[in-house]
Amino acid sequence: MKKLLYTLLLCMPFALLAQQDCANAISVSAGTYTVDTIDGEAPTPVCTTSTTNPANNGEWYLYTAADDVFVTVTSDLQVNSGGDTRLQIYSGDCGNLNCVIGDDDGGNIGNGYLSVASFQATAGTSYYIAWDNNWSSNGFDFEISEADAPPPGQLTFTAQGVTTNGSRLAMVDMNGDFLDDLVSVSNTNVNINYQLEGGGFNTVDITTTPANYTPSWSLAAGDIDGNGYNDLLYGGGSGVTFMYANDDGTGFTEVSGPEYVFSQRSNFVDLNNDGNLDAFVCHDVQPNVYYINDGDGNLTFYQGADPDGIPSGLGLVSNGGNYGTVWIDFDNDHDMDLFIAKCRGGQTEAKINQLHRNNGDNTYTNIAGDTGVNLADAVQTWSSAWGDYDNDGDMDGYIGASSTSDGPTKYMRNNGDGTFTDISGSVDLSGTPLGIENAPGDFNNDGHLDIFSNGRILLNGGDGLSFTVLSQTVPQSGAIGDANDDGFLDIFSNGLFLNNANDNNWIKIVTIGDQSNRNGIGARVEITSSGLGTQIRDVRSGEGFRYMSSLNTHFGLGQDDAIEVVTVYWPSGIITTIDNPDINETLVIHENEALGIDDITANDLKLFPNPAEDFINLETSFQLNNAIYTVFTIDGKRVLNGKLDTNAVDVSNLATGNYFMRIYQENKSYVQQFLKK
Amino acid sequence: MSKYYLTLLTFLFALLLSCGNDDNYIPVNETDDDPIMTDDQGTVDDMNVTVDLTAVPFTSLSEYGFFDGNLADLIPNQGVLEYSLINKLFSDYSIKKRFIWMPEGVTSTYDSDNKLLIFPIGTIIVKNFFYDNVLPANSRRILETRMLIRTADGWEFANYVWNEAQTEATLDLDGSNVDIMWELNGETRSVNYRIPNIAECQTCHKTGDTSIPIGPKPQNLNKSFTYSDGTTENQLQKWLDAGYLQSFPNSINTLVDWEDTSAPIKDRVRSYAEVNCAHCHIDEGHCSYRPIRLDYASSILDENIGICVEPDEDLGGGLSHIIKPGNIGRSTLFFRLNTTAEEVRMPLLGRTLIHDEAITLIEEFINQLETECE
């Protein structure tokens, strides 16, 4: 008893020490402070971008902003060298703390385990600064500094508390309102945070039958059956599970194939251009697999080359090495080509990257090693980020190294003629991280695509020839989308991190297919504005390595305050243009409603011989440079597509019947009918 | 005369087999009704296994004739040698019995203590996977018998999945899963046991693109083993005596048993890693593009085992090094061994449960390291 009393007495004074808990946080302003041993109340939730486990103890401070200022809190001070800190910053009150941001290892001094975090503070608002002992209870100094504004080019993210359940994998619309929702998955559950109009989320858990395979390697989303609700693909280590959303999006039906698949990146795309969305899955240790949609949402499994599937196959190396696929239109002929980021130890073909050109007739040819293409590289890569980084009208490739054992990251500039130039040597990539996740996005809406790479943002300097590597407050790898409909790209990883907006303009475009697949996946979307010129995107399902990012097409506009024209090249061959759309909002384009380019039945487009047998020749008075030919059935189904290399088109594989030939060039399309013998 | 000899041999087999297993397997073989044994025309040669290499893999395990009597008793026929390894791959606590067979007149040769023996064409390596005390009957359940067959074209994989009656195993290279509940050290455990697809075999069993065995290296074979006839002998000596090995040197750099607490802890970790990690983390291995080298010869260097080495892939969670001395919370190697999450666990294949005993070893190893990382 005596001993207990003594203990109580000994502990009492500590309980009264000011920074021991949230309610007694010490008031601080700009300046330097000393934290003694960390032994007070532990701060929760954890707001750091990289760690989620709560600590046992914390020390609390209260900062109130006198003005609107940009605040930096740091323990990354020479005096703390060798120390190990973790920091959480909250708004709200002690009964209801909201994450602003946090940091674990953002520091550079000593072992790099010190912390630094910045946030935009609002005048008169109080913020709790809490240091915890996740790594160490030892004391240290910290500094609070204020600036009028973030440094130029600085992006910041704010942590947003969300309740999730399972692996946080996707930011994509799940209920057909075109707002990105947050999707987390476990074996028997799909947890969806439905984004509400006006902000916030409605959290719903949808129980599923136990999935044979969970999306441990990747998740993809797309509307397989065209019912208006996205379905999910779980890429597991020994097989693939599909979760079909029901007709009101409130439940899922599980379909798991019996086939062995060591899944890596998965994608949805219309592989055979029949208007139905197919699925593709990278196989780590065998040839790639794909699932062809019969039009009723039933998927048939194929592996490798198959006359009933894709006759050429889509990556046939027997030992696989297929890690990150992305479907892109690298040659601007308005069909989707496939780049495969490959990885494998040892001397093996399995590590050589591939670029499969869509031949427009359900076959693909790996041209990575062709003269000038320069993409048959051994760099050990799990994913690549493709976008038009220099806004010159074609897709460039950032082939992110996961290891430097077979060479560093490759930055490949598209020459516009189907060849690439390796400009890695002339662009400073020295601060770019290694890792498995690389995906494009315009994070500051300046109209120049950036790259989200392994917890860093490579901020495009504007010409696609220089990047600033941002790390502070940048989240770990995750899904990219717009979780608060403010037109700025957010990241869903360890939690939800909202991108703090700036005054740049933007537009988001939703493509609703009709003849094409429902999501418009595979469409090329172009916008033209006065200052930035033309920007391009492909509608893609499945970028980076693991996560599923938004299917909405996002463009930053910088200070351009109008878009002259939006053009959508649908996978069906239909072309839609919309003039002067409103900006700073979402534009929904329906393939079956929108205004299209009028086809000109050109008297001077002559096709001969007609009827044609193997080849059909074109004769015109207009130039055919870079023209795209497309052959449609009389029902409007696209059956051939490609760039015109010569004035002849190979029609030998077409069935006997009537067809239309369309020649598309510089926003004009010329159409003529012909008969195939 | 030969018939009498056979009967005697059978008796000896039944009597003495219990000593011959490294996994505490006590076979029950009291009712041996193998027709060969009672065949009046039978000769010693009947027990010799012959395999037509142009016809492999056979559709069933019994066709090879490797085992005598009740198939599930795994009693080797003449010429089929059981063997064990000093350190074994952890496979979700399954127990394994290994055998090797070579045709008449050929032998393996010794290359180096850390390299596979050079096996002749016709060699077949057989590995049976089972659990004891499987519920509800507390009985043994053999799940699969994997084979590596050295044909003229190189090593070929075969895998035989056992039926529930435990009377036969059938060729199946597609891969499957089996739910198993069993009792281990008085505790009920469960596993969704993975029988591999052929591509999973190749993922670990290869150098470059070439298929290879993993276990039978002199450094991991150099131990004594008690055979079914009750004799205890060094395995390499036994292989030499049986004509399975041409020669071997006096001095062999040998793995320590990772469970031997009297051995230096780094040697124990290196020996564990050699068998559980080095099939990928070795030159020309599946993951040779990663910085660590975990084969026993290479792991003597601190940087090859990941001490103070930053990982290529940032997994978050404050994991700053592959091994951060004194700090398991910042050590990726510990994290990857101590998780069941498929996308981050190591080894990549063959493990869905945590190997608790190995985790204890790795934790102890990291905690006693005092190197300051630069």
Interface residues (C-beta under 8 A of the other chain):
Chain A: T49 S50 T51 T52 N53 D104 D105 N111 G112 Y113 N134 W135 T214 S216 W217 G236 G237 S238 Y260 F262 D284 V285 Q286 S318 N319 G320 C343 R344 G345 G346 Q347 T348 E349 A350 K351 Q380 S402 S403 S405 D406 P433 L434 G435 I436 N454 G455 Q476 N494 R546
Chain B: D174 G175 N177 R194 N197 A199 E200 Q202 T203 K206 T207 G208 D209 C280 D283 E284 G285 H286 C287 S288 Y289 R290 P291 D312 E313 D314 G316 G317 G318 S320 G329 R330 A341 E342 E343 C373
